[in-house]
């Protein structure tokens, strides 16, 4: 699998502009009517969409915090079922960093350094220039959330209907007590997730996630951007192109 350089990023952008069919943005036409669904139906729809195959994506990452802001272009390579490689590129297409994650195994290689950084604290410090205070564990979770949501049959979930969206509560139950682990906000026309709230062990919201407009990439609907905000700052990942790897 070859590395995408700055030149190939520009080339793919031109192909998209002339209509190569890499993706199709959702039509901004009249909004479809609101639909009603049960918990079982919403869970089934989310599970069917949440299984994503391998892909490569061109991305732009923008982070803001009290310490400043940063923007970097690069690539994300996902190998199903759960392996990520994130590259940050300079304007000439050279690696600024290469972060890889496969399950609990993670490492970061910075430019001009041959020794990988391992361990979350070291990786967090190495990526702070581009991601601010946003932790690497949350970065992986944010990338995974852009795939959609798969509800494990063993998870405890509840559904609340609002005027224009459903709220799916993912609960942790222990010794007869339940606390919210995550809220997923699902719009009621096509049942796309539009946002999430992540909670800590004492029930306080620690991260708010928002998904941008949806587009169809190789026949799969997914958000064109995903952003996360917390007390420490905000990070936004914009997907410019997504190509399936088969």
Secondary structure as UniProt FT lines:
FT   HELIX           6..17
FT   TURN            18..19
FT   STRAND          23..25
FT   HELIX           39..50
FT   STRAND          55..65
FT   TURN            66..67
FT   STRAND          68..79
FT   TURN            80..82
FT   STRAND          83..89
FT   TURN            91..92
FT   STRAND          95..102
FT   TURN            103..104
FT   STRAND          105..110
FT   TURN            111..112
FT   HELIX           120..131
FT   TURN            132..133
FT   HELIX           136..145
FT   TURN            146..147
FT   TURN            153..154
FT   STRAND          156..161
FT   STRAND          165..174
FT   TURN            175..176
FT   STRAND          177..187
FT   TURN            188..190
FT   STRAND          193..199
FT   TURN            201..202
FT   STRAND          205..211
FT   STRAND          214..217
FT   TURN            218..219
FT   STRAND          220..223
FT   STRAND          225..230
FT   TURN            231..232
FT   STRAND          233..244
//
